[in-house]
Amino acid sequence: FFEKFDERFVPFNFEDVDYFCRIKKAKYKLMRAPLSIWHKEGDVVHKFSHDKVNKENYKRFVEKWNFDPQPYFYGEENLEDVL
């Protein structure tokens, strides 16, 4: 069930959020670490239009899960309320 990211979200964006949702839906707990991560974008990201991929994968996410993930993953809303 958790062995890989959903390939609909390739090459990047929302694959991790989808994975978190699958974990939560299976009744496992997620913990938020109090840290900041600087992510250096690699060659894959630069080969694509970031905005275009982000918009397409956002749309795929909403179609799959029927909710806007942003309030839940920025801690504004409780994810259990929608899963």
C-alpha positions as CSV (number, residue, x, y, z in Angstrom):
1,F,0.0,0.0,0.0
2,F,2.8,2.5,0.9
3,E,5.5,1.1,-1.3
4,K,5.7,3.9,-3.8
5,F,4.4,7.2,-4.8
6,D,1.4,7.5,-7.1
7,E,2.8,7.9,-10.6
8,R,0.1,10.3,-11.7
9,F,2.0,13.0,-9.9
10,V,5.3,12.4,-11.8
11,P,7.6,14.2,-12.2
12,F,7.1,16.2,-9.0
13,N,4.6,18.0,-6.7
14,F,1.8,16.5,-4.7
15,E,3.2,13.0,-4.7
16,D,4.2,13.4,-1.1
17,V,0.9,14.9,-0.1
18,D,-0.9,12.0,-1.7
19,Y,1.3,9.6,0.2
20,F,0.5,11.3,3.5
21,C,-3.2,11.0,2.7
22,R,-2.9,7.3,2.1
23,I,-1.0,6.9,5.3
24,K,-3.6,8.8,7.3
25,K,-6.5,7.0,5.6
26,A,-5.0,3.7,6.7
27,K,-5.2,5.0,10.3
28,Y,-1.4,5.5,10.8
29,K,-0.2,8.6,12.6
30,L,1.9,11.3,11.0
31,M,4.1,13.6,13.0
32,R,5.2,17.1,12.0
33,A,8.9,17.8,12.7
34,P,9.7,21.3,13.9
35,L,12.3,22.0,11.4
36,S,13.0,23.8,8.2
37,I,14.2,22.1,5.1
38,W,15.9,23.9,2.2
39,H,15.2,21.9,-1.0
40,K,17.7,22.4,-3.8
41,E,15.8,21.7,-7.0
42,G,17.6,19.3,-9.3
43,D,17.8,18.8,-13.1
44,V,14.4,17.2,-13.3
45,V,12.6,20.2,-12.0
46,H,14.4,22.5,-14.4
47,K,13.4,20.5,-17.4
48,F,9.7,21.3,-16.8
49,S,7.6,24.4,-16.3
50,H,7.2,24.3,-12.5
51,D,3.9,26.3,-12.6
52,K,2.4,24.1,-15.2
53,V,3.3,20.9,-13.4
54,N,2.1,22.3,-10.1
55,K,-1.3,23.3,-11.5
56,E,-1.7,20.0,-13.3
57,N,-0.8,17.9,-10.2
58,Y,-2.9,20.1,-7.9
59,K,-5.9,19.4,-10.2
60,R,-5.0,15.6,-10.2
61,F,-4.9,15.7,-6.4
62,V,-8.2,17.5,-6.0
63,E,-9.8,15.1,-8.5
64,K,-8.5,12.1,-6.6
65,W,-9.2,13.3,-3.0
66,N,-11.9,15.9,-3.4
67,F,-10.4,18.5,-1.2
68,D,-7.8,21.4,-1.4
69,P,-4.8,20.0,0.5
70,Q,-3.2,23.4,1.4
71,P,-5.1,24.2,4.6
72,Y,-4.5,20.7,5.9
73,F,-0.8,20.6,5.2
74,Y,-0.1,24.0,6.5
75,G,-1.7,23.1,9.8
76,E,-4.7,25.3,9.4
77,E,-7.2,22.4,9.3
78,N,-7.4,18.8,10.6
79,L,-6.7,16.2,7.9
80,E,-8.9,13.7,9.7
81,D,-11.9,15.9,8.9
82,V,-11.7,15.1,5.2
83,L,-10.3,11.5,5.0
